Amino acid sequence: MQRVSLKHGPIALVDEAMPVIVVAPSDELVDKTLSNMQEVAARGGKIILITDAAGAATVGQGVAETILIPQISSFVAPILALIPVQLLAYHTAVAMGTDVDQPRNLAKSVTVE
C-alpha cells in the first residue's frame, strides 16, 4: 500500500475544527505516516488514529483519539482498518441527520433494451 504526503489543497483544509483520520498500522511505512501526522498537528488538526498496539506505541502523544485494531499481517491490515472508518462514516452521517440508505446525488443507471 502506497501512502502519499499531504500537499497543497488537502493540507490547506486542516485547522482546529478539522478532524483527520489516520490509518497507520505498524509497518515499513509508519515513519512516512508519522510525518504527515506532524503536519496535521502543526496546523492544529485533531487526529483520530487507527492503528495496532505497536503503532500506538510508536506514535506516542498528540492524537485526539486512538482506535486499536489487532496486530496482523501488513498485507491485510489496511482492509481491517477500513471497518472502523466505515463505522465512523456511518455514525457521523446518522448524527448529522442524513438518510444513510438514500444518499443524495446518487444516480441510478438503468439500461433498457
SVG drawing of the C-alpha trace seen along z (x, -y; Angstrom):
<svg xmlns="http://www.w3.org/2000/svg" viewBox="-36 -26 46 38">
<polyline fill="none" stroke="black" stroke-width="0.4" points="0.0,0.0 1.4,-3.3 1.0,-6.4 1.4,-9.9 2.2,-13.1 -0.2,-15.9 0.2,-18.6 -1.2,-22.0 -5.0,-21.6 -5.6,-18.9 -3.2,-20.4 -4.8,-23.8 -8.1,-22.4 -6.6,-21.4 -7.4,-23.6 -8.6,-23.3 -12.1,-22.3 -10.9,-19.6 -10.7,-16.0 -8.2,-14.0 -8.5,-10.2 -5.1,-8.5 -4.8,-4.8 -1.3,-3.8 -0.7,-0.1 2.8,0.6 4.6,1.5 7.5,0.3 5.7,-2.9 4.7,-4.1 7.5,-6.7 6.1,-8.5 2.7,-8.4 4.1,-10.0 5.5,-12.8 2.0,-13.5 0.6,-13.4 3.1,-16.0 2.0,-18.3 -1.6,-17.9 -0.7,-18.5 1.3,-21.6 -1.8,-23.1 -4.0,-22.3 -5.9,-19.4 -7.5,-16.8 -6.0,-13.4 -8.1,-10.2 -5.6,-7.4 -6.5,-3.9 -3.5,-1.6 -2.4,1.5 -0.7,1.6 2.8,1.3 1.7,-1.6 0.2,-3.4 3.4,-2.9 5.4,-4.4 3.2,-7.4 3.2,-8.4 1.3,-11.5 -0.5,-14.1 -3.6,-12.3 -7.2,-13.2 -8.4,-9.5 -6.9,-6.2 -8.8,-3.2 -6.9,0.0 -7.1,2.9 -5.4,6.3 -1.8,6.7 -2.0,8.7 -0.1,9.1 0.7,5.8 -0.9,7.2 -4.4,7.3 -4.1,4.6 -5.4,1.8 -8.5,3.9 -9.2,4.4 -8.6,0.7 -11.4,-0.2 -14.0,1.3 -13.7,-1.5 -13.5,-4.1 -16.8,-2.8 -18.5,-2.8 -17.2,-6.3 -18.6,-7.5 -22.0,-5.7 -22.4,-7.1 -21.3,-10.6 -23.9,-10.6 -26.6,-9.4 -25.6,-12.1 -25.9,-14.7 -29.4,-13.5 -28.8,-12.2 -30.5,-9.2 -27.7,-6.6 -30.0,-4.4 -30.7,-7.2 -27.5,-9.1 -28.1,-12.4 -26.8,-12.8 -26.8,-9.1 -27.6,-8.5 -29.0,-5.1 -28.0,-3.8 -30.5,-1.5 -30.0,0.0 -33.2,0.9 -33.0,2.9"/>
</svg>
